[in-house]
Structure formats: C-alpha cells, structure tokens
C-alpha cells in the first residue's frame, strides 16, 4: 500500500509510530530491502511478544534482515460495532492509543531502538491474526510470534493467534517460547485464584 506522506498507508489501516518510517522502500527479491529478508513480529506489549521481538532482533543481527514490528488494533467495540455507529474522533483516539502502546513496547524492550538493526514499526488496524498474515506478505518473510500456551477454556473463547497464523500465513511462522518470568507470573496468578474450600466438621 502506498504511503500518503502522513505516516498512514492506504485506507488509513496502517499507522507508523514515527513520522518517517526507518528503512528503505525498495524491496528486493528476498523480501526486505536489498533482498536480505524480513522478520515480521507481532507486538502487543506482553512479555511473550517482547520475547519474540528480542528473538527477531537477534536473528536480524545475525542475518542482516529487516525487522517489522506490528501491533494490531481495532476500534472500540470492534469493527462490527464501528460500522453500526461510526465515530471518526473515537477511531483516531484508538489509533493514537495503539501507536503509543507500540512506542511503549519498543521502549520497554530496548530503551528506544535496538542498535545495528533496521527496524520499522507499524500499528495496523485489523483483527490480530488476519492483520499479521497480511503484513507478512513478501517473498522471504518470516512471521515471529510469542507462543500462547493458554488453557482450554481461553482457547475456546478466543482462538489462538499463533494457530491462525500457522494455518493461513504464506511464509514460515516461528512461535517463540514464553520467557521464564512470564511462566512464573502466570503460575503466581493461578495460585492466587485458587480458593480454599471451607472446612466443615460433621456432627
């Protein structure tokens, strides 16, 4: 999609978190600039997504690939709700919040930008799985995601983004395991949600 010069691409579904996206616009046969490949990373701000971002940056340093960090967002109430009651100011606020969230995630991951790596970042409007698959659409791309590992009930209520991408992506998909800190926090949360049964004494 062509950039209209305001950091918004095409039908304003993609917003860059900086005024001028870094990296070159020429795409070589390998997917990224000069044909050196591209790593597309789903970023949400979670520990798992930050681990995926760190993995992608380390791989980019090794292979001289470009990293595209993508945070997906939808209007408040979802796309269906927005179509029923459009509100352009609210849409702009949601987009700005997504851009701020992406900036915060990059700051938490690297304290700014990782040195020595070509990094571009976009806040993309759309459901996460579909938007990530659309973003990783060039030959030579690889999609990098934080692994899920949720419970059966959570998977039933909200299907896994990773599973969707594995089924629909036209490029390889790498699921980076959870960092130990995230596993410890989830175990602590489960422990706090376990309630002791009341002790009853028979007569």
SULPE-V113314 format. One line per field, one symbol per residue. ss: DSSP state (H for helix, E for strand, C for the rest). psi: psi as a letter, one per 30 degrees, with the letter a starting at -180 (. if undefined). A space follows every 10 residues. Layout:
BEGIN
ss->???
psi->???
END
This chain:
BEGIN
ss->CCECCCCEEC CCCEEECCCC CCCCCCCCCC CCHHHCCEEE EECCCCHHHH HHHHHHHHHH HHHCCEEEEE EEECCCCHHH HHHHCCCHHH HHHHHHHHHH HHHHHHHHHH CCCCCCCEEE EEEEECCHHH HHHHHCCCCC EEEEEECCCC CHHHHHHCCC HHHHHHHHCC CEEEEECCCH HHHHHHHHHH HHHCCCCCCC CCC
psi->kkkgfggkkb hgfkkkflej klllfkkafg eakggglkjk kkkffleeee eeeeeeeeee eefhlkkjkk kklllkflee eeeeikjeee eeeeeeeeee eeeeeeeeef hckkkgkjkl kkjkklkeee eeeeeiglkf lkkklkkdhl leeeeeejlk eeeeeeefkg lkkkjklkle eeeeeeeeee effkkkkkkk kl.
END
